[in-house]
Amino acid sequence: MGQLSENDQSGASPSCAAVFYKVKSRSAHMKSHAEQEKKAAALRLKEKEAAAAAAHQQALQEESGAGAGDKG
């Protein structure tokens, strides 16, 4: 119990090339992939928010620059 049979391909990590002979070992390994994915998703969100903020800032600058040109 708790061991994968030789013919059981579910002992391989679907995320990388690692192969495990015990379900418990594979489960622990898969948690590390889950943590990596959480961190990557948070980083992607942060980058997306930064890009949106930069685009908004640029739009404000262009808007204020266009308005200043009309006054002169």
C-alpha positions as CSV (number, residue, x, y, z in Angstrom):
1,M,0.0,0.0,0.0
2,G,1.3,3.5,-0.8
3,Q,3.6,2.2,-3.5
4,L,3.1,2.5,-7.3
5,S,3.4,-0.6,-9.4
6,E,6.1,-0.9,-12.1
7,N,3.5,-0.5,-14.8
8,D,1.7,2.4,-13.2
9,Q,2.6,5.6,-15.1
10,S,0.9,7.8,-12.5
11,G,4.2,7.7,-10.6
12,A,5.6,10.3,-13.0
13,S,5.2,14.0,-12.3
14,P,3.0,15.5,-15.1
15,S,4.9,18.8,-14.6
16,C,8.5,17.5,-15.0
17,A,10.5,14.3,-15.7
18,A,10.6,13.2,-12.0
19,V,9.4,9.6,-11.4
20,F,8.3,8.4,-7.9
21,Y,7.7,5.0,-6.6
22,K,5.6,6.0,-3.6
23,V,2.3,7.9,-3.8
24,K,3.3,10.0,-0.7
25,S,6.6,11.1,-2.4
26,R,4.9,12.1,-5.6
27,S,2.2,14.0,-3.6
28,A,4.8,15.9,-1.7
29,H,6.6,16.7,-4.9
30,M,3.4,17.9,-6.6
31,K,2.9,20.4,-3.8
32,S,6.2,22.0,-4.7
33,H,4.8,22.5,-8.3
34,A,1.6,24.0,-6.9
35,E,3.7,26.5,-4.8
36,Q,5.8,27.4,-7.9
37,E,2.6,27.9,-9.9
38,K,1.1,30.2,-7.2
39,K,4.2,32.3,-7.2
40,A,4.3,32.5,-11.0
41,A,0.6,33.5,-11.2
42,A,1.2,36.2,-8.6
43,L,4.2,37.5,-10.5
44,R,2.2,37.6,-13.8
45,L,-0.6,39.5,-12.0
46,K,1.8,42.0,-10.6
47,E,3.5,42.5,-14.0
48,K,0.0,43.0,-15.6
49,E,-1.0,45.5,-13.0
50,A,2.3,47.4,-13.4
51,A,1.8,47.5,-17.2
52,A,-1.7,48.8,-16.8
53,A,-0.6,51.5,-14.4
54,A,2.2,52.5,-16.8
55,A,-0.2,52.7,-19.7
56,H,-2.6,54.8,-17.6
57,Q,0.1,57.1,-16.5
58,Q,1.3,57.5,-20.2
59,A,-2.3,58.3,-21.2
60,L,-2.6,60.9,-18.5
61,Q,0.7,62.5,-19.7
62,E,-0.4,62.5,-23.3
63,E,-3.7,64.0,-22.3
64,S,-2.2,66.8,-20.3
65,G,0.4,67.4,-23.0
66,A,-2.3,67.8,-25.6
67,G,-4.3,70.2,-23.4
68,A,-1.2,72.4,-22.8
69,G,-0.6,72.8,-26.5
70,D,-4.0,74.1,-27.1
71,K,-3.6,77.0,-24.6
72,G,-0.6,78.6,-26.2
